[in-house]
Amino acid sequence: MFKKRLSNLKTSAPLRSSDRRKLKQRVVQEFGVSPEVGDLLVPDGLMSLKVETHLNEPGVIYLSPDGGDPLWFTVGKGADELIPTVYTLWKKYDLLPWISTPDAVIPVLIGGADLMIPGVVRISSSTVSPPQLISVVRRIDGSTSTCGPPLAVGRLAADLNTLKAGGKGKAVQVLHTWKDHLFDMGSKGDPPGEIQIDSEAKDDDETREPEAQIDSAEGREPPVKVTDQQEKGVDPQANSAPSDPQELHSSPQGANVTLSKEEVSDILRTALLQSIKTTLSSLPPASFPIPASTFYSSYILPFRPAIVRSSSSQSSQVPSGDASSSTYPQIDIKHSTHKSLLAFFKFLDKQRLLSLKDNKTEPLITSVSASHPDVTLHQTYKSLRDVQVREEKKEKREEEERNRVKEMEVKELWKPHTVSGSGKFFTEGGFDSSALYTYSDLKTAVNTYVAARQLINARDQSYINVGTDAVLLASVSAKGEAPEGLEFLKREEVVRRLSENMQNWYEVRAEGKDPLLKKGQLKPISVVVKVRQGRKASTLVTGFEPFFLEGEEMAEELRRLCACATSVSPTPGKTSGLEVLVQGKQVKAVTEFLFSRGVPKKWIETADLTGKK
């Protein structure tokens, strides 16, 4: 919902005390918290901000008084439902029931995807039902008593029976995530550390965890008994949930290709060879040791082949486009001959493809063998990871294309001026003396004029004999300069001098705006860092008005982007124009903002006058 910039942002305004009290009471009643917690989540000085999403949906965001962190929001015309942000959930993580998901899934959610059923590991409550609000947390490998902080908020999209049955489909419709544009309005702080799961939620989860794990929709196996693998904190069902983003979208279940357990085992081993040859061999030694479950989800599952063939010549591949038509087969530990991650890694350790350390909490992969003969002879192929990277690049290009602001078209123009002597050049040359000329037009006019009067120097054709033509000589002579001193000039010098004796104009065109045509010389926007008020550095922005920018709007946007104070005042020493002041050295942030508004780089001048780099 907030993967693109918000539009039509109004100036934030503090809530009246009576409105804040009503909002707090709603939070207390709807979320079942104490009045003391209500004061924490709806603090005094709370501000409201009206916005529109990229889908033109109106909404209201409630900002904290200190730092401007968005705490709550509502979206939709006439919508009144209060939705907490991750900033609020970090203050009270159990405000909403939660769903945990593997670490590899989080970047996919941040990229704008919804959480699919194969990505669900645990659920904190057995009473949730669609479309209830729910948070998404990161699963902590090997731990049943802790989880990561909430990193996304959404609506439950499937009931518990569907989640327990596994299969395809959407588990959570994500509304807001860590690092989206709503989050970026705030202080952008790092998430808190691991969170202790209360005993009630833990007990409830553990009693039903084998059912809530994601199994195949067909032929689901019974819950696995406690083995050495589980005693060491490795959860085979959780790790069998697709961790590569392509699977999260396509939810490959019920494949057309039928693979034997031996074939699945061979494919998983080949995926390790692919991973070592293309990725693991280039990792620095400090990257190890890697927990077994993390190694499996990050360096084996994503490196499975995109196209799979069985011994019966059937083939299946990850489709592009309509993910619902996916026929990718079940290739994971529980469908192999090994049955458990620990057994699989012991097998690979015995073959000397990797080194396994038997740890009390969870086995660790301490190294891989890039020089193993099987790795050396391995022929690389297109993997699920390659497909996903390609799709991500394509989506990124499409997103950039959609979001690209068309650069403003800026033209410097010149008009013949009788008083300065240039007017006669145009009338004598048969040119329109009332027209506006670009610099290229002036070059063409000069070339036409000198060619018609044979003023090109015979010895060097790059020079023009200006001294032999009284009209041209008067048009290129500077004020107070003796004309008789000019005998010949280079062509470029003739054009430059002629433009200096003409009247300056400029035209600025921006998409969706009426063209601005104005007399005078256009100057670049000035972005200068100066020291003001003792030792404090400030960034001053002036000369932005010709580029369709307004001072108040710019100050408000830079305040949000830079998370610092801004102000607008008349430009010192000038009768017109405004100056936007931004606290601190913010040249990069200001120039990026100007680029995002379509201002060409040529028309931005920056300087740091503080004397410090």
matplotlib code that plots the C-alpha trace (Angstrom):
import matplotlib.pyplot as plt

x = [0.0, 2.9, 5.5, 5.2, 5.4, 2.4, 0.8, -1.1, 0.5, -1.0, 0.7, 0.4, -1.6, -1.8, -4.9, -7.2, -7.1, -10.7, -9.9, -6.8, -8.8, -11.4, -8.7, -7.0, -10.4, -10.9, -7.5, -8.2, -11.5, -10.6, -7.2, -8.0, -5.1, -4.9, -5.3, -1.6, -0.7, -3.2, -1.2, 1.9, 0.4, -1.6, 0.7, -0.1, 0.8, -0.2, -0.5, -2.7, -1.7, -4.1, -2.6, -3.4, -1.8, -0.5, -3.9, -5.5, -7.1, -7.5, -6.1, -5.1, -1.8, -1.2, 2.3, 4.1, 5.1, 8.7, 10.4, 7.2, 7.0, 3.8, 1.9, -1.5, -3.2, -6.6, -7.0, -10.1, -12.9, -15.0, -12.8, -12.5, -10.5, -7.3, -4.3, -1.1, 2.3, 5.4, 6.6, 3.5, 4.0, 7.6, 6.2, 3.7, 4.5, 1.5, -1.0, -2.0, -1.8, 1.2, 2.3, 6.0, 7.8, 11.4, 14.1, 14.3, 10.7, 11.0, 12.7, 9.9, 7.3, 9.2, 9.3, 5.5, 4.4, 1.7, 2.5, 1.6, 0.6, 3.9, 5.7, 3.7, 5.6, 3.7, 0.6, 0.3, -3.4, -5.9, -8.9, -7.9, -10.1, -10.2, -10.1, -8.6, -5.5, -2.3, 1.4, 4.2, 7.3, 10.6, 11.1, 14.2, 15.9, 16.2, 14.1, 10.5, 10.6, 11.6, 10.7, 11.7, 10.0, 6.9, 8.1, 4.7, 1.0, -1.8, -5.1, -5.5, -6.6, -7.2, -8.8, -6.9, -8.2, -6.9, -3.5, -3.3, -4.2, -1.4, -1.4, -1.7, -3.1, -2.6, -2.2, -1.9, -2.7, 0.1, -0.8, 2.4, 6.0, 9.2, 11.2, 8.1, 7.3, 5.1, 7.9, 10.3, 8.2, 9.5, 12.9, 13.8, 15.2, 16.4, 14.0, 14.3, 16.0, 14.4, 11.1, 10.3, 7.0, 4.7, 4.1, 0.4, 1.1, 4.0, 2.0, -0.8, 1.5, 3.5, 0.3, -0.8, 2.5, 2.7, -0.7, -0.1, 3.1, 2.7, 2.4, 1.5, -2.3, -2.2, -0.7, 0.2, 2.5, 1.7, 3.5, 7.1, 8.2, 11.0, 14.3, 17.9, 17.1, 14.4, 16.4, 19.0, 16.5, 16.1, 12.5, 12.1, 8.6, 9.5, 12.5, 10.5, 8.4, 9.6, 12.2, 12.9, 10.7, 9.6, 8.0, 6.3, 4.4, 3.8, 3.1, 4.1, 1.9, 0.4, 3.1, 2.6, 6.1, 6.4, 9.8, 11.1, 12.7, 16.1, 15.6, 14.7, 17.8, 20.0, 18.4, 19.1, 22.7, 23.1, 21.6, 24.4, 27.0, 25.4, 25.4, 29.1, 30.2, 28.3, 28.0, 29.4, 33.0, 33.2, 32.0, 34.6, 35.7, 34.1, 30.6, 30.9, 29.7, 26.1, 23.2, 22.0, 18.4, 19.7, 22.2, 19.4, 16.9, 19.4, 22.0, 20.2, 16.5, 17.0, 19.6, 17.3, 16.9, 14.2, 13.5, 13.1, 13.0, 12.1, 13.4, 10.1, 11.0, 8.4, 9.5, 8.4, 9.6, 8.9, 6.5, 6.8, 3.6, 0.6, 1.9, -1.4, -0.5, 2.7, 3.6, 6.9, 7.3, 7.9, 11.6, 12.5, 13.9, 10.7, 10.2, 13.8, 15.4, 17.0, 13.8, 15.7, 18.1, 20.6, 20.7, 21.1, 24.0, 25.7, 25.5, 27.1, 29.7, 30.6, 31.1, 33.4, 31.3, 30.9, 32.0, 29.3, 29.7, 27.4, 26.1, 23.8, 21.2, 21.5, 24.1, 26.5, 28.0, 31.6, 32.9, 32.3, 34.7, 35.0, 37.8, 35.7, 35.8, 32.0, 32.0, 34.7, 32.9, 29.4, 27.8, 25.8, 22.1, 19.3, 18.2, 15.1, 17.3, 18.3, 14.6, 13.8, 16.7, 15.6, 12.0, 13.1, 15.2, 12.3, 10.0, 12.5, 12.9, 9.1, 8.8, 11.5, 9.8, 6.5, 8.0, 10.4, 9.6, 10.1, 12.9, 11.9, 12.8, 14.7, 15.5, 17.7, 16.4, 17.6, 15.7, 17.1, 17.6, 17.8, 19.4, 22.4, 23.0, 21.9, 18.5, 20.1, 21.9, 18.6, 16.8, 19.7, 20.1, 16.4, 15.7, 12.7, 13.7, 10.8, 11.4, 13.1, 16.2, 17.9, 21.7, 21.6, 19.3, 21.9, 24.7, 22.6, 21.8, 25.5, 26.5, 23.8, 24.8, 28.6, 28.1, 25.8, 28.3, 31.5, 33.0, 34.8, 38.5, 40.4, 43.3, 41.4, 37.7, 37.1, 37.6, 35.2, 36.3, 34.0, 35.9, 34.8, 31.0, 29.9, 26.5, 28.2, 31.0, 28.5, 26.5, 29.4, 31.2, 31.0, 29.9, 32.8, 34.9, 36.6, 35.2, 38.3, 40.3, 38.2, 39.4, 38.5, 37.0, 36.3, 32.7, 32.0, 33.2, 30.9, 27.9, 28.7, 29.3, 26.0, 24.0, 25.5, 24.1, 20.6, 17.8, 17.8, 14.6, 14.0, 11.3, 10.7, 8.3, 7.3, 4.8, 1.3, 2.2, 1.7, 5.0, 6.7, 8.1, 9.8, 12.2, 15.5, 18.5, 17.7, 20.1, 20.6, 19.0, 21.5, 22.1, 24.7, 25.9, 26.7, 27.4, 24.7, 24.0, 27.5, 28.8, 25.6, 25.7, 22.6, 21.7, 20.1, 18.1, 17.3, 16.2, 13.8, 10.6, 11.2, 11.2, 7.5, 8.6, 6.9, 8.9, 6.4, 5.9, 9.6, 10.3, 7.7, 9.0, 12.7, 11.6, 10.3, 13.1, 15.9, 14.1, 15.2, 13.8, 13.2, 12.0, 11.0, 11.9, 12.4, 15.8, 18.2, 19.2, 16.6, 13.2, 11.7, 12.2, 12.2, 15.0, 14.4, 16.6, 17.4, 19.3, 22.6, 24.6, 21.9, 23.2, 22.8, 19.2, 18.2, 19.7, 18.0, 14.7, 15.3, 16.1, 12.9, 10.9, 12.4, 15.0, 17.9, 21.4, 22.7, 20.4, 21.5, 24.6, 26.0, 28.6, 29.9, 31.1, 31.7, 35.4, 35.0, 34.7]
y = [0.0, 2.3, 1.0, 4.2, 7.8, 9.4, 12.4, 15.5, 15.7, 18.5, 20.3, 18.3, 19.8, 18.9, 17.1, 18.9, 17.5, 16.3, 14.5, 12.9, 11.6, 10.1, 8.5, 7.1, 5.7, 4.0, 2.3, 1.2, -0.3, -1.8, -3.2, -4.1, -2.2, -0.3, 3.5, 3.8, 1.9, 4.1, 7.2, 5.5, 4.7, 7.9, 10.5, 14.1, 16.4, 13.8, 15.3, 14.4, 14.5, 14.0, 12.1, 10.2, 6.9, 6.1, 4.6, 7.9, 6.6, 9.3, 8.6, 10.1, 9.5, 10.2, 11.3, 11.3, 14.8, 13.9, 12.9, 12.7, 8.9, 7.7, 5.7, 5.1, 5.4, 5.0, 4.4, 4.6, 7.1, 7.1, 4.5, 4.7, 1.6, 2.5, 0.5, 0.6, 1.1, -0.9, 2.0, 1.5, -2.3, -1.9, -0.1, -3.0, -6.0, -8.0, -5.3, -7.6, -11.4, -12.3, -14.7, -15.7, -16.3, -17.2, -14.5, -14.8, -13.8, -10.4, -8.6, -9.9, -8.4, -5.1, -5.2, -5.0, -8.7, -10.2, -13.2, -16.4, -19.6, -21.4, -18.6, -19.1, -20.9, -20.1, -18.3, -16.7, -17.2, -19.9, -17.5, -15.2, -15.1, -13.0, -10.1, -9.4, -7.2, -9.2, -8.5, -10.4, -11.2, -12.9, -16.5, -17.0, -20.1, -22.8, -20.9, -21.5, -18.9, -15.8, -14.2, -11.1, -7.7, -7.0, -5.9, -5.8, -5.2, -6.6, -8.4, -12.1, -13.5, -17.2, -19.0, -21.3, -24.4, -23.3, -22.4, -25.8, -27.6, -25.8, -25.4, -22.2, -18.9, -15.7, -15.8, -12.1, -9.0, -6.7, -3.1, -1.6, -2.8, -1.7, 0.5, 1.4, 5.0, 5.3, 4.1, 6.5, 9.4, 8.8, 8.5, 5.3, 3.6, 0.0, -2.6, -3.7, -7.0, -10.4, -10.5, -13.0, -14.9, -15.0, -18.5, -18.6, -17.8, -20.2, -23.1, -22.5, -22.4, -25.5, -27.6, -27.0, -26.2, -29.5, -28.8, -25.1, -25.8, -25.7, -29.2, -30.4, -30.1, -33.7, -36.6, -34.6, -36.5, -36.9, -34.7, -35.7, -37.2, -35.6, -36.7, -35.6, -33.0, -31.3, -31.6, -29.5, -26.8, -27.6, -27.5, -29.5, -28.3, -24.7, -25.0, -26.7, -23.6, -22.0, -19.4, -18.1, -15.2, -16.9, -19.7, -17.3, -15.9, -19.0, -21.4, -24.4, -27.3, -30.4, -30.6, -32.3, -33.8, -36.8, -37.2, -40.1, -39.6, -40.5, -37.8, -35.2, -36.0, -35.7, -32.3, -31.0, -32.1, -30.5, -27.3, -27.3, -27.7, -24.8, -22.7, -23.4, -22.8, -19.5, -18.0, -19.7, -20.0, -16.2, -15.6, -14.3, -16.8, -14.5, -15.4, -18.8, -20.6, -20.5, -22.2, -25.3, -24.0, -20.7, -22.4, -24.7, -21.8, -19.3, -21.5, -24.6, -24.0, -20.9, -22.8, -25.6, -25.7, -23.6, -26.4, -29.9, -33.2, -36.6, -40.0, -40.4, -37.3, -35.1, -31.5, -28.6, -25.1, -21.9, -19.9, -16.2, -14.2, -16.0, -17.7, -19.5, -21.9, -23.0, -26.7, -26.7, -30.0, -30.7, -30.6, -30.3, -32.4, -34.1, -35.5, -36.8, -40.0, -38.1, -36.9, -34.5, -31.7, -33.2, -36.4, -34.5, -32.4, -35.4, -37.1, -34.0, -33.8, -37.4, -36.6, -33.7, -31.1, -29.1, -29.3, -29.8, -28.9, -30.6, -27.8, -28.2, -25.6, -26.1, -27.7, -25.2, -25.3, -24.1, -24.3, -25.6, -27.2, -25.2, -27.5, -30.7, -32.6, -32.6, -28.8, -28.3, -30.5, -29.1, -27.4, -24.3, -23.9, -21.4, -21.7, -20.4, -17.6, -16.6, -16.4, -14.3, -11.9, -11.5, -10.8, -8.4, -6.5, -6.4, -5.1, -2.6, -1.2, -1.1, 0.7, 3.2, 3.8, 4.5, 6.7, 8.6, 12.3, 13.8, 16.3, 19.9, 21.5, 24.7, 27.0, 30.1, 32.6, 35.9, 38.8, 41.5, 44.8, 48.0, 50.1, 47.7, 47.6, 44.0, 45.0, 46.3, 43.0, 41.2, 43.8, 44.1, 40.3, 39.8, 38.1, 38.6, 41.3, 40.6, 36.8, 34.9, 33.0, 30.0, 29.9, 27.4, 29.8, 32.6, 30.4, 29.7, 33.5, 34.4, 31.7, 32.9, 36.6, 36.1, 33.7, 36.1, 39.0, 36.9, 37.8, 34.5, 35.0, 33.6, 32.3, 30.7, 29.9, 29.6, 33.4, 36.1, 39.6, 41.7, 44.9, 44.9, 45.1, 48.1, 46.5, 43.3, 45.3, 47.4, 44.3, 42.5, 45.5, 45.7, 48.8, 51.3, 49.2, 50.9, 49.2, 49.9, 47.5, 44.5, 43.2, 39.6, 37.2, 33.4, 32.3, 31.2, 34.6, 36.4, 34.4, 35.0, 38.7, 39.1, 37.3, 39.6, 42.6, 41.0, 40.9, 37.7, 35.6, 32.0, 29.4, 26.5, 23.6, 21.0, 18.1, 19.1, 22.8, 25.7, 26.9, 29.8, 32.4, 35.3, 38.2, 38.1, 35.8, 32.5, 31.6, 28.1, 27.1, 27.9, 25.2, 26.6, 25.4, 28.3, 28.7, 30.6, 31.2, 30.5, 27.1, 25.6, 24.8, 25.3, 24.6, 27.6, 27.1, 30.1, 30.8, 27.9, 29.8, 29.7, 25.9, 25.6, 25.0, 26.6, 27.5, 26.2, 22.9, 22.4, 23.2, 20.7, 17.9, 18.5, 18.6, 15.1, 13.8, 15.2, 14.8, 18.2, 21.7, 23.9, 27.5, 29.9, 33.6, 36.4, 36.2, 38.6, 41.6, 41.0, 42.5, 39.2, 35.5, 33.2, 31.3, 27.9, 27.0, 23.4, 22.6, 20.8, 20.0, 18.7, 19.3, 15.7, 15.5, 18.8, 18.0, 14.6, 16.3, 18.8, 15.9, 14.1, 17.2, 17.3, 20.0, 19.4, 18.9, 21.8, 24.2, 23.4, 25.0, 23.7, 25.1, 24.5, 27.7, 26.3, 25.7, 22.0, 18.9]
z = [0.0, 0.8, -1.6, -3.6, -2.4, -0.8, -2.7, -1.7, 1.7, 3.7, 6.6, 9.8, 12.6, 16.3, 17.5, 19.9, 23.4, 23.1, 19.8, 21.3, 24.3, 22.0, 19.9, 23.0, 24.3, 20.9, 21.2, 24.8, 23.8, 20.4, 21.3, 24.9, 26.5, 29.8, 29.9, 30.8, 27.6, 25.7, 26.8, 25.5, 22.1, 21.7, 23.3, 24.1, 21.2, 18.6, 15.1, 12.1, 8.5, 5.5, 2.6, -0.6, -1.5, -5.0, -5.7, -4.9, -1.7, 0.9, 4.4, 7.7, 9.4, 13.1, 13.9, 17.3, 18.6, 19.0, 15.8, 13.7, 13.7, 12.1, 14.8, 13.4, 10.0, 8.3, 4.5, 2.3, 1.7, 4.9, 6.5, 10.3, 11.2, 13.1, 11.9, 14.0, 12.3, 13.1, 15.2, 17.5, 17.5, 18.6, 21.7, 22.3, 20.2, 21.3, 20.4, 17.4, 17.0, 14.9, 12.2, 12.0, 8.7, 7.7, 7.5, 3.7, 3.3, 4.9, 1.9, -0.3, 1.9, 2.0, -1.8, -1.9, -1.9, 0.3, 2.6, 0.9, 2.8, 2.2, 4.1, 7.3, 10.1, 13.4, 14.5, 18.0, 18.4, 17.6, 17.5, 14.7, 11.6, 8.4, 7.9, 11.3, 11.6, 12.2, 12.4, 10.7, 12.7, 11.8, 12.9, 15.1, 13.9, 16.6, 19.1, 20.3, 23.1, 21.1, 17.8, 15.9, 16.2, 14.1, 10.6, 8.7, 9.4, 7.3, 7.2, 7.7, 4.3, 5.1, 8.0, 10.3, 8.6, 5.3, 6.8, 8.5, 5.3, 3.5, -0.3, -2.4, -1.6, 0.3, 4.0, 4.8, 2.7, 3.7, 4.3, 5.7, 6.3, 7.7, 5.2, 3.1, 2.4, 5.5, 7.6, 5.9, 7.1, 10.7, 12.3, 10.3, 13.5, 13.5, 14.7, 18.3, 19.3, 19.8, 21.7, 24.4, 23.6, 26.6, 28.0, 27.0, 23.4, 23.4, 24.9, 22.5, 19.5, 20.6, 21.0, 17.5, 15.7, 13.8, 12.3, 11.6, 9.6, 5.9, 4.4, 1.0, 0.2, -0.9, 0.9, 4.0, 6.3, 10.1, 12.6, 12.9, 16.2, 18.3, 16.7, 17.0, 14.4, 16.5, 19.7, 18.0, 17.0, 13.4, 12.3, 9.0, 8.3, 8.8, 6.6, 3.9, 3.5, 0.3, 1.1, -2.3, -3.4, -6.6, -4.6, -2.3, -5.2, -7.2, -4.3, -6.2, -5.1, -6.7, -9.4, -12.7, -12.5, -10.1, -8.6, -6.6, -3.2, -4.8, -7.5, -4.9, -2.9, -6.1, -7.0, -3.5, -3.6, -7.1, -5.7, -3.2, -5.9, -7.8, -4.7, -3.9, -7.4, -8.0, -4.5, -1.5, -2.9, -3.0, 0.5, 3.0, 5.7, 8.3, 6.9, 8.5, 10.6, 9.3, 11.1, 9.3, 8.8, 7.5, 5.2, 3.8, 3.2, 1.8, 0.0, -1.1, -1.7, -3.9, -6.0, -7.1, -10.9, -12.5, -15.0, -13.5, -15.4, -14.0, -15.1, -17.0, -19.2, -17.6, -17.2, -15.1, -14.7, -12.7, -14.9, -15.5, -15.5, -14.1, -10.9, -10.3, -13.2, -11.4, -11.8, -9.9, -8.1, -4.4, -3.9, -0.2, 2.7, 3.7, 0.1, -0.1, 1.2, 4.1, 5.8, 8.1, 7.7, 10.1, 8.2, 4.9, 6.2, 7.8, 4.4, 2.7, 5.5, 4.8, 1.1, 2.2, 0.4, 3.6, 7.2, 9.9, 13.5, 15.9, 18.1, 21.1, 19.9, 16.2, 13.8, 12.1, 8.7, 9.2, 5.6, 2.1, -0.3, -3.5, -4.7, -4.5, -7.8, -8.1, -7.7, -10.3, -12.8, -12.1, -15.1, -13.9, -14.8, -14.4, -10.8, -9.0, -7.6, -11.2, -12.2, -9.1, -9.7, -13.3, -12.3, -9.6, -12.1, -14.5, -11.8, -10.7, -14.2, -14.7, -11.3, -12.2, -15.5, -13.8, -11.1, -13.4, -13.4, -16.8, -16.7, -17.2, -20.5, -20.0, -22.9, -22.8, -25.4, -26.8, -28.4, -30.7, -28.9, -30.8, -28.0, -27.7, -31.4, -32.2, -33.7, -36.9, -37.5, -37.7, -39.8, -42.3, -42.4, -43.2, -39.9, -37.7, -35.2, -32.8, -32.5, -29.7, -30.7, -29.1, -29.2, -32.0, -34.0, -33.4, -34.9, -37.9, -38.4, -38.1, -40.6, -43.0, -42.6, -43.1, -46.0, -47.9, -47.4, -48.0, -44.6, -44.0, -43.6, -46.6, -44.6, -41.8, -42.3, -38.5, -38.4, -39.6, -40.9, -38.7, -39.4, -43.0, -42.1, -40.1, -39.1, -37.8, -36.1, -34.2, -33.2, -31.6, -30.0, -26.3, -24.5, -24.4, -26.7, -29.7, -32.9, -34.9, -32.6, -33.9, -37.3, -37.1, -34.6, -34.3, -35.2, -31.7, -30.3, -32.8, -31.6, -28.0, -28.4, -30.4, -27.6, -25.0, -27.0, -27.0, -24.4, -22.3, -22.0, -20.8, -21.1, -18.7, -19.5, -17.0, -17.4, -16.4, -16.1, -18.4, -20.0, -18.2, -20.6, -18.9, -19.7, -17.9, -17.4, -15.8, -13.0, -11.5, -8.1, -5.4, -2.7, -0.3, 3.1, 5.5, 9.1, 10.9, 14.6, 15.8, 14.8, 13.3, 9.7, 7.6, 3.9, 2.1, -1.1, -3.3, -6.9, -7.2, -8.2, -12.0, -11.7, -10.5, -6.9, -3.9, -0.7, 1.8, 0.0, -0.4, 3.3, 4.4, 2.1, 3.1, 6.8, 6.3, 4.2, 6.3, 9.7, 10.7, 11.1, 8.1, 7.6, 4.8, 4.7, 2.1, 0.4, 2.2, 0.1, -2.6, -3.2, -4.4, -4.0, -1.0, 0.9, 2.3, 5.3, 6.2, 9.4, 8.9, 5.8, 3.5, 0.0, -1.1, 0.2, -1.4, -4.8, -4.8, -4.0, -6.9, -9.3, -8.2, -9.1, -12.7, -12.2, -14.7, -13.1, -15.1, -13.3, -9.8, -8.2, -4.9, -2.6, 1.0, 2.5, 6.0, 5.2, 6.3, 4.1]

ax = plt.figure().add_subplot(projection="3d")
ax.plot(x, y, z, "-o")
ax.set_aspect("equal")
plt.show()
